[in-house]
Amino acid sequence: MPAAAAYSLLNKKEDAHDDPIYCCSWANVKSGENGPTKDYIVTGGLDTLIKVWKLDNNRLELVHTLQGHCMAVVSLAVSPDGHTIASASLDSMLIIWELLSGNKVHEIQTGSIDVWKIAFSPDGSKIVSGSHTGKVTIYDIVNNSIDKILDTRGKFALSVDWSPNGKHIATGSVDGVVYIFDVVQCKLVHTIEAHTQTIRSVKFSPNSNSIVTASNDGSLKIFDVLIELLVDQLDDQLDDQLDDQLDDQLVDQLVDQLDDQLDDQLVDQLDDQLVDQLDDQLVDQLVDQLDDQLDDQLVDQLDDQLVDQLDDQLIDQLVDQFDDQLDDQLVDQLDDQLDDQLDDQLVDQLVDQLVDQLVDQLDDQLVDQLDDQLDDQLDDINTNNGTYICASGNLVSSLSLSSWVVSACFSPDGTRVVAADDSVTIATTNMKQLKTFQEHTDIVWDLAFKPDGKKLLSVGKDKTINIYETPIPKQQNT
């Protein structure tokens, strides 16, 4: 039987809220250490309420109605263990709830920030949210405080997600750009010009290697982000290696280069310095040499008058004689003196200059080495049939739908994606459509897979909750 024939509508809950339903999430909660796992659904909407539903035998039973917001609830997130709910509202409030009891744990004031989509960290201790300023805020829900603030330097960060491996955060903005941050370094590491209009949804794949985006431009897209993130990581590693590997061998090379680069200009400078540094001791030595070389007759005539009568003409003659006698031995002595006189300031200056030269001289051979390293580290990457379009941020596949695509996500096994416009479309990751549900009578605002991937939840403007059976096909042609 074809895979699409197995998809079906299991439950349709009409008028689940009094107004349009904007957001939904699954929760699987284990009763005790060895107890059974129970399925819950959480919904929120324009009526300012959060409702917790228990799903048993494909039937919905209302468990809690949570009140605390004074404006529309626009985003919900459930912690990985299923015990905690986070809700975001247009009233600029983040509220943390206990799912089983329905109790409010605490409120997080966000000031004048327009909080929209939110997502939990993989360990459940933090929540990330975008804002109209383009800044991304990470909240510590244990200490009820702001942990970090990341800046896209872009426009309204409408959608957000935290990678399952915990390393990255992705945001989608109203100008169609995706921003990806390194959480540990608090650093913007990659941007993708993904869409021509607002990105309503951005979600990581289960292996954190890809993202799926949904936009007002009517398209659903999958991007491979691992390659770009690896390139950035390699770039940082090489910078660190370059600093760490400036060892004795490199210092010796720098010294050798310095010796080789002593040119005529430096020799002239040394010559001038030598003349200037001729002190009384050197003069005395020259006088002694002159005394020894002057014959007895000249000594007799000059001996008494020499000290007083040594005028500028004689000094010039002596200097000229000395210049003529500068042989290789004296040059070697000067070179030794120069080495001894190179103080810390000169060494630092020379090292800085040579390091700059070294960085500038990174040639094609180094580029080839980087390419080889990148190839070696990409052995385990799922290349999705090798389809990459680097100019578009490694676009893997895309699908055009009939209207705004306001929500999208991967299935838990990463083999499928689902998108919401005025219907619910399920497709493989190469955008082969498996099923389209048209059970809603108006726009579908949000959807979510059950953690095992066998069921799907959708909510919409028609105030309806729909639950579908979405069995995992035995073979997926992705």
Phi, psi and omega in degrees: 000133179302150183300321185296333183291339182278345180285137182202162176274124181264323184208139176231112181254101181276154180051041178293331171232167179281343182225176179309144179261122186263336188209156181205162178200152174268155172217125174250114186244127179270131180273100182074179183293321184245010182281170180287159177267132180249146181262131176232154175234138180240133181227153178211155184196201185296336182283006178072004186259151168246129180242136178251124183243142173261132179254116181224121183055042177065019177246139181263131176234124180289125182257312182222146166241112187263127180242134180183336178267153178248001174222180186303139173273117188253347180205144176228149173216143178244136181297157182304329179275356176082359187269345187236137176248139171241135179233141178238141186225162174293352175278009179063033178241138167252127180238135178255130184236154169267123189294310187292320181271335185080008183281146174280125180277306173193166177250144177243116179282127179253009179068224184270007183286133175277100180278134179239252182287148178226160178208145176278152167287157182302332180271358176077006184266346185224160177229140176246144180215144172272181180203171181289344180278351185090352179276150181244124185248133175254122181256135173270108185278348176284315181264000180055055183211167175279127181269310181211156173232124179250145185240119176282342188057025180242207182263187185316118176276090189282324182236156185205151174206153179250129183295145180302332178279358175080000188272333189225155173236135178243141176231149175244133187249172182287347178264010175085011183256137173261133177245132180239129183247146166276119187292318184293314183276353184054045189234135173286117187251344182198145173230147179230124173278085194274322188222166178267350178223185185307135174268113183277335185209140172220129182221140174280153172285162181302329179270004177069008184271341184226164171229151172243136183236147178231140190219161173295345179283003175084014183240151174245129185224147174242130178240138171273113183259350184296319181300312181297320181291325177293320178300316179296319179297317179296321179300315179295318180297319181293323176299316180295318180298321180299318179292317185289331187269008174283080186257193183301325180297318179292322178298317178299318178298320180295320179295318178300317178298321180297315179298317182294332185269004176289101187258189184300326181296320179292320178300316178300319180297318179296320180300315178297318180298322182297315180299317181293331186268006176294103185263188183299326181296318180293320177301316179299318179298318180295320179297318179298317179298319180296318179301318183292326185273335179287131183288174188300323182294315181292324178300315182300321183284326188260343191304314182286330187265350192300311187299316183282330190262001177294097183264185183298326181296317180293319179299318179298319179298318180297318180296318179298317178299321181293319178301319181294332184269001178292103183257188183299327180296318179294321178300317179299319179297319179296320179298318178297317179299320180298313179302318181293329186271355178291104183273179185301323182296317180293319180300313180301317181297316181294318180298316179300315181297317182289325176297318177301318178298320181297316179297318181294334185269009174296112190253194183301330180297319178292320178300317178298320179297319178297317179300318180296318179298318180298317179299319181295326184273356181255017184297324187264009183282136172282108187273004178048059179064020175072021183270104178228139173233093189300326182296339180251026178073038180060055175293126180267313181198163179210158180217131178262130179248182192280339182208195178311135171258110190258349180205148178199154176197165174274155168288156183302334178270358176078006183268346183225162171230155177229142182226150181237125166233253170263007175214181178241118184245128177249133183215162172286173183287348171262017173069028168280116186288130180260321183198144172234120177263133178237048184275340178274151180262358179210188185302140177267117188274328184204158177205161182199139174280146168294148184306334177271357176079002185268351178222156183226142181242139174219148177224158184202187181296337180281008176068022185250143171254125176243138176237129184242152170270126183228069184298149180278117178300149180295326178230129179245126174268080181265000000 
